[in-house]
């Protein structure tokens, strides 16, 4: 019971000081990190829309490029990994995809990833 009371007191104290100007940036950073991690672990409900959007690119790129993209974009975690490896800097990221294909694929998957602007 003592641990529970201490936990409640810590939560109350945190709620009182979280908006303080010196603490607020740290709290915002922690919240952003937690939310980003949560989005990666929970499957996004709109994620099923991604496959048809990728298939719509059929005439715009080579078949092996489209097969490569669809094989690497099965889950939200895979999509985030693909984004981090190929879409952060399209010109410098080595890949089997052409720069045009990367640009098109990255445009399609952008709404499905958490983009960091830090």
Order of alpha helices (4+ residues) and beta strands (2+ residues): alpha-alpha-alpha-alpha-alpha-alpha
